[in-house]
């Protein structure tokens, strides 16, 4: 007989009854085995937050209800404060409270249902953090001028990371990327993102300065409000604010803000925009250097052109044009004087030789020979003296020429300038020799041995 109820009528032994405790224990065991993890949706009523940190409330759907306990060990992960009337979806285990034999659920996670509920939870978290001053601009840290290592907290399989990698690889050459993987959607996404930020900060504490992470980009691509809800968690917001590394929130939604956007040091509309923000510093520096280089080249070209013009003006100056001619004239005069002196001496010598020959013809051979010898000696001496006088005259002329050249050089304007003097010209190009010829405010050009100065008269003294 397969029917247990009928079979019991024919049993010879009387069945042993269970105690209430035994029954409740068996029912509890069976419920927890059968309904180990179930999702239930309904409206919260009679919500109580106990001093112990546990939450108790009733979940009902308008027809039936079930009591729910959400213990402290699990409710710290809840992203909002529940309240009566809120429509929620919870996951938990069906169990039995044995002392009273009451059927209940032990919740492990809780999230609001629908856009309206998410909006209410969002506004509640936002208001609480705003009262504490976590959104204050004074707390936001500036990004480093030259970030060398960028940490990216996002899903390794999402498009956000590859967008960031593409932008930074294309626009920078000095930035390295560190991926800190984390789920960005689902029940435990907020906690994984938070752990990623904590891990980055912990890494920096033990790393040397060149190896530290300079900026964190935290984000993901776009999605619905429920998809993005992990970035609204209160614990994540507090972790972002407490991070020693500047944080850029890069959640891919153009219009709405998440709590992470409000508390981060900088908000980017998309992950690609966050990468552009990091890369633009290097682009700006390169553009600035290129611009200054072009300016420097133009200034150098202008200075060289100006120096070439000044050199041409000096080369065409009357001083330089007349001085070589004066030296040439003196050389011609010296050569002419030397030639005339040689002609005169040669003529004198010839006359003397002629007179000597005539006298020798009138003298006797003996006296002639004696006088010829004496005259020859005198002639040789005279010739020697003439040659000596000629050399002295040439030397004297040469010294006079050198003295004249030195005098010309001393009178040269450039020599005067070389001794520390200068030439002042007014705006008409006239040489200024009298202080009374200028007045306060006049512009002067002052020529030095090397270069020129543009000056303005501040005061005159007679």
Protein Blocks (a to p, Z undefined) as FASTA:
>chain_A
ZZfklmmmmpmbdcddddfklmmmmmmmmmmmmmmbccdddddehiacdfkopacdddde
hjaccdddddfklmmmpcbdcdehiacdddddddddfknopacdddfbdcdedjklmmmm
mmmmmmmmmmnopmgmklpccddfbdfbdcddddfkbmklmmmmmmmmmmpckbccdddd
ddfedjklmmmmmmmmmmmmmmmmmpcfklpcfbdcdddddddfklmmmmmcfklmmmmm
mpmbdcdddddbfkbccfklmmmmbdcfbfklmmmmmmmmmmmmmmmmmmmmmmmmmmmm
mmmmmmmmmmmmmmmpmklmmmmmmmmmmmmmmmmmmmmmmmmmmmmmmmmmmmmmmmmm
mpcfklmmmmmmmmmmmmmmmmmmmmmmmmmmmmmmmmmmmmmmmmmmmmpmklmmmnop
acdddfkopacfbfklpcehiacddddfbocdddddfbdcZZ
